[in-house]
């Protein structure tokens, strides 16, 4: 079950909620009694899957303009 918090409360107490999310808590954030988004911890530290590592193509990466020009 997720805890419900107000958007104003989240803004005023951000550090407290960040700490609780790090401990595994999840929250539904509401504005005027309507849910607007959910805050939850990332499930696993390595859950992000890289699509491409441009540093493997060129040391220091690739310029955005070069990538966009090839699209």
Helices and strands as residue ranges (DSSP letters): E 3-6, H 7-12, H 14-22, E 27-31, E 34-39, G 54-56, H 64-69
